[in-house]
Amino acid sequence: MQPIQVPITGREYSGNRASPPQALSHFYAAFNQRDMVAVSESWAHTDDISMDNPVGGIKRGWNELQAVYQKIFNGPAHVYVEYYDYTIHETKEMFYAVGRERGHFRTGEIELALLIRTSRIFSKINGTWRQVHHHGSIDDPKLLTLYQDAVLGTTS
């Protein structure tokens, strides 16, 4: 299976999450536009969903995930990411996507180019694809430290 290099940015979202690429595009459109309602629609609202990221650690359940997104959307930083170099693996009731995100993190004084290994798992719930898990990792130790310091407001 060859990874897909054409990025999912959210701009290609057609308004219908019937296919895995469109479900992914819906999420990236919502995230990049800081649209909490649409991000909420992208996720299942159960206690067993989870997210693991370089800053927030492991979060479980919609209430914990929602708090992370609200902090990002209501904070001073602008974060943009697109999904590329990915493969999609699908069954009738679930799919997972394994790839990379690239983008940026910007505040008034800091700008970082983001490079993140990312996996997302979706489950078909009442006929609609909804995320149930996300994992993101930053490989470069220097970038990871800079990103954590910028997000958490600390210095190394």
Contacts in CASP RR format, 6 or more apart in sequence:
PFRMAT RR
TARGET T0000
AUTHOR 0000-0000-0000
METHOD contacts of the structure
MODEL  1
MQPIQVPITGREYSGNRASPPQALSHFYAAFNQRDMVAVSESWAHTDDIS
MDNPVGGIKRGWNELQAVYQKIFNGPAHVYVEYYDYTIHETKEMFYAVGR
ERGHFRTGEIELALLIRTSRIFSKINGTWRQVHHHGSIDDPKLLTLYQDA
VLGTTS
1 87 0 8 1.000
3 85 0 8 1.000
3 86 0 8 1.000
3 87 0 8 1.000
3 99 0 8 1.000
4 84 0 8 1.000
4 85 0 8 1.000
4 86 0 8 1.000
4 87 0 8 1.000
4 88 0 8 1.000
5 84 0 8 1.000
5 85 0 8 1.000
6 84 0 8 1.000
7 82 0 8 1.000
7 83 0 8 1.000
7 84 0 8 1.000
7 102 0 8 1.000
8 21 0 8 1.000
8 24 0 8 1.000
8 25 0 8 1.000
8 28 0 8 1.000
8 82 0 8 1.000
8 83 0 8 1.000
8 84 0 8 1.000
8 86 0 8 1.000
9 25 0 8 1.000
9 28 0 8 1.000
9 29 0 8 1.000
9 32 0 8 1.000
9 82 0 8 1.000
9 83 0 8 1.000
10 25 0 8 1.000
10 26 0 8 1.000
10 28 0 8 1.000
10 29 0 8 1.000
10 32 0 8 1.000
10 82 0 8 1.000
11 25 0 8 1.000
11 29 0 8 1.000
12 21 0 8 1.000
12 25 0 8 1.000
13 22 0 8 1.000
13 25 0 8 1.000
13 26 0 8 1.000
13 28 0 8 1.000
13 29 0 8 1.000
14 22 0 8 1.000
14 25 0 8 1.000
15 22 0 8 1.000
15 26 0 8 1.000
16 22 0 8 1.000
17 23 0 8 1.000
17 26 0 8 1.000
17 128 0 8 1.000
17 129 0 8 1.000
18 129 0 8 1.000
20 88 0 8 1.000
20 90 0 8 1.000
20 95 0 8 1.000
20 97 0 8 1.000
20 122 0 8 1.000
20 129 0 8 1.000
21 88 0 8 1.000
23 42 0 8 1.000
23 95 0 8 1.000
23 122 0 8 1.000
23 129 0 8 1.000
24 83 0 8 1.000
24 88 0 8 1.000
24 97 0 8 1.000
24 120 0 8 1.000
26 38 0 8 1.000
26 41 0 8 1.000
26 42 0 8 1.000
27 39 0 8 1.000
27 42 0 8 1.000
27 120 0 8 1.000
27 131 0 8 1.000
28 81 0 8 1.000
28 82 0 8 1.000
28 83 0 8 1.000
29 35 0 8 1.000
29 38 0 8 1.000
30 37 0 8 1.000
30 38 0 8 1.000
30 39 0 8 1.000
30 41 0 8 1.000
30 42 0 8 1.000
31 39 0 8 1.000
31 69 0 8 1.000
31 79 0 8 1.000
31 81 0 8 1.000
32 80 0 8 1.000
32 81 0 8 1.000
32 82 0 8 1.000
34 72 0 8 1.000
34 73 0 8 1.000
36 66 0 8 1.000
36 69 0 8 1.000
36 70 0 8 1.000
36 73 0 8 1.000
39 69 0 8 1.000
40 62 0 8 1.000
40 66 0 8 1.000
42 130 0 8 1.000
42 131 0 8 1.000
43 49 0 8 1.000
43 62 0 8 1.000
43 65 0 8 1.000
43 130 0 8 1.000
43 131 0 8 1.000
43 132 0 8 1.000
44 62 0 8 1.000
44 123 0 8 1.000
44 125 0 8 1.000
44 130 0 8 1.000
44 131 0 8 1.000
44 132 0 8 1.000
45 62 0 8 1.000
46 61 0 8 1.000
46 62 0 8 1.000
46 132 0 8 1.000
47 60 0 8 1.000
47 61 0 8 1.000
47 62 0 8 1.000
48 60 0 8 1.000
48 61 0 8 1.000
48 132 0 8 1.000
49 60 0 8 1.000
49 61 0 8 1.000
49 62 0 8 1.000
49 65 0 8 1.000
49 131 0 8 1.000
49 132 0 8 1.000
49 133 0 8 1.000
50 58 0 8 1.000
50 59 0 8 1.000
50 60 0 8 1.000
50 61 0 8 1.000
50 132 0 8 1.000
50 133 0 8 1.000
50 134 0 8 1.000
51 58 0 8 1.000
51 59 0 8 1.000
51 64 0 8 1.000
51 65 0 8 1.000
51 68 0 8 1.000
51 133 0 8 1.000
51 134 0 8 1.000
51 135 0 8 1.000
52 58 0 8 1.000
52 59 0 8 1.000
52 134 0 8 1.000
52 135 0 8 1.000
52 136 0 8 1.000
53 68 0 8 1.000
53 134 0 8 1.000
53 135 0 8 1.000
53 136 0 8 1.000
54 116 0 8 1.000
54 136 0 8 1.000
54 137 0 8 1.000
54 138 0 8 1.000
54 144 0 8 1.000
54 147 0 8 1.000
54 148 0 8 1.000
55 147 0 8 1.000
55 148 0 8 1.000
55 151 0 8 1.000
55 152 0 8 1.000
56 68 0 8 1.000
59 65 0 8 1.000
59 67 0 8 1.000
59 68 0 8 1.000
72 79 0 8 1.000
76 107 0 8 1.000
76 108 0 8 1.000
77 105 0 8 1.000
77 106 0 8 1.000
77 107 0 8 1.000
77 110 0 8 1.000
77 150 0 8 1.000
77 151 0 8 1.000
78 104 0 8 1.000
78 105 0 8 1.000
78 106 0 8 1.000
78 107 0 8 1.000
79 104 0 8 1.000
79 105 0 8 1.000
79 106 0 8 1.000
79 114 0 8 1.000
80 103 0 8 1.000
80 104 0 8 1.000
81 101 0 8 1.000
81 102 0 8 1.000
81 103 0 8 1.000
81 114 0 8 1.000
81 116 0 8 1.000
82 101 0 8 1.000
82 102 0 8 1.000
82 103 0 8 1.000
83 97 0 8 1.000
83 99 0 8 1.000
83 100 0 8 1.000
83 101 0 8 1.000
83 118 0 8 1.000
84 99 0 8 1.000
84 100 0 8 1.000
84 101 0 8 1.000
84 102 0 8 1.000
85 99 0 8 1.000
85 100 0 8 1.000
86 97 0 8 1.000
86 98 0 8 1.000
86 99 0 8 1.000
86 100 0 8 1.000
87 97 0 8 1.000
87 98 0 8 1.000
87 99 0 8 1.000
88 95 0 8 1.000
88 96 0 8 1.000
88 97 0 8 1.000
89 95 0 8 1.000
89 96 0 8 1.000
89 97 0 8 1.000
89 98 0 8 1.000
92 124 0 8 1.000
93 123 0 8 1.000
93 124 0 8 1.000
94 121 0 8 1.000
94 122 0 8 1.000
94 123 0 8 1.000
94 124 0 8 1.000
94 132 0 8 1.000
95 121 0 8 1.000
95 122 0 8 1.000
95 129 0 8 1.000
96 119 0 8 1.000
96 120 0 8 1.000
96 121 0 8 1.000
96 122 0 8 1.000
97 119 0 8 1.000
97 120 0 8 1.000
97 122 0 8 1.000
98 118 0 8 1.000
98 119 0 8 1.000
99 117 0 8 1.000
99 118 0 8 1.000
99 119 0 8 1.000
100 115 0 8 1.000
100 116 0 8 1.000
100 117 0 8 1.000
100 118 0 8 1.000
101 114 0 8 1.000
101 115 0 8 1.000
101 116 0 8 1.000
101 118 0 8 1.000
101 136 0 8 1.000
102 113 0 8 1.000
102 114 0 8 1.000
102 115 0 8 1.000
102 116 0 8 1.000
103 113 0 8 1.000
103 114 0 8 1.000
103 115 0 8 1.000
104 111 0 8 1.000
104 112 0 8 1.000
104 113 0 8 1.000
104 114 0 8 1.000
105 111 0 8 1.000
105 112 0 8 1.000
105 114 0 8 1.000
105 147 0 8 1.000
105 150 0 8 1.000
105 151 0 8 1.000
106 112 0 8 1.000
107 150 0 8 1.000
110 150 0 8 1.000
112 143 0 8 1.000
112 146 0 8 1.000
112 147 0 8 1.000
112 150 0 8 1.000
113 143 0 8 1.000
114 138 0 8 1.000
114 143 0 8 1.000
114 147 0 8 1.000
115 138 0 8 1.000
115 139 0 8 1.000
115 140 0 8 1.000
115 143 0 8 1.000
116 136 0 8 1.000
116 137 0 8 1.000
116 138 0 8 1.000
117 136 0 8 1.000
117 137 0 8 1.000
117 138 0 8 1.000
117 139 0 8 1.000
118 134 0 8 1.000
118 135 0 8 1.000
118 136 0 8 1.000
118 137 0 8 1.000
119 133 0 8 1.000
119 134 0 8 1.000
119 135 0 8 1.000
119 136 0 8 1.000
120 131 0 8 1.000
120 133 0 8 1.000
120 134 0 8 1.000
121 131 0 8 1.000
121 132 0 8 1.000
121 133 0 8 1.000
121 134 0 8 1.000
122 129 0 8 1.000
122 130 0 8 1.000
122 131 0 8 1.000
122 132 0 8 1.000
123 129 0 8 1.000
123 130 0 8 1.000
123 132 0 8 1.000
124 130 0 8 1.000
138 144 0 8 1.000
138 147 0 8 1.000
145 156 0 8 1.000
148 154 0 8 1.000
149 155 0 8 1.000
149 156 0 8 1.000
END
